[in-house]
Amino acid sequence: MNATGTWGLAGVSVGEFLAGRRGDFERLVGGVREVCRFDDAAMGVAEELGWFREYEVVAAHLVLWSGALPPITPENLERLDEPLLVRRMCRMAADLQLTEFLQAVISAAVVAGTEAGRGGAARIVDVLAIACDLADATGGVDPGQVFRMWRVAHLPRILHPTGSDAPEYGKAGFRAYDAALEELLFREGRAA
């Protein structure tokens, strides 16, 4: 939606968006594959699901992508495609989906044994920067914001001393990524 310059669903083309950003998507997917150590079979899942193909974007997709955060009432159902609500859902969806994306990449990297200090965190910052740019090329979302949202949305539950079922190696991995990402994102001046 951000790429269309409007907030109308009629002007949205996933295929057109992807065609113009194919190189970015290839770098994003390649980075995820590298840091998560995914093989060809694992990477084929995205293609099989059709995420990278043309499909019609409807208001119901935005409701799902935004976690149904906007109040969905009988009155709102008729308004879901209005530009103001579409813009709001798109912003919420970008925040939510990028935070979930970061959680998924870090989780897969920890499970794969990709160490934060041996390039894993740096590669995740690169991948996250690409994802943020794809979500909003105007700079409305940056990796530092996503990292902060991830840290408060996911990390306490994972590291909780009694309420987490994460194994100790997993907790150690998440702690290492938290520290390394903070160092890269904030001490090198990459995010405000």
Salt bridges, closest charged atoms under 4 A:
ASP24 OD1 - ARG27 NH1 2.87
GLU26 OE2 - ARG22 NE 3.82
GLU34 OE1 - ARG123 NE 3.08
ASP40 OD1 - ARG33 NH2 2.28
GLU47 OE2 - ARG53 NE 3.35
GLU82 OE1 - ARG79 NE 3.19
GLU100 OE2 - HIS154 NE2 3.28
GLU115 OE1 - ARG118 NE 3.26
ASP126 OD2 - ARG123 NH1 3.94
ASP126 OD1 - ARG190 NH1 3.93
GLU168 OE2 - LYS171 NZ 3.76
ASP178 OD1 - ARG151 NH1 3.47
GLU182 OE1 - ARG151 NH1 2.95
GLU183 OE1 - ARG187 NH1 2.75
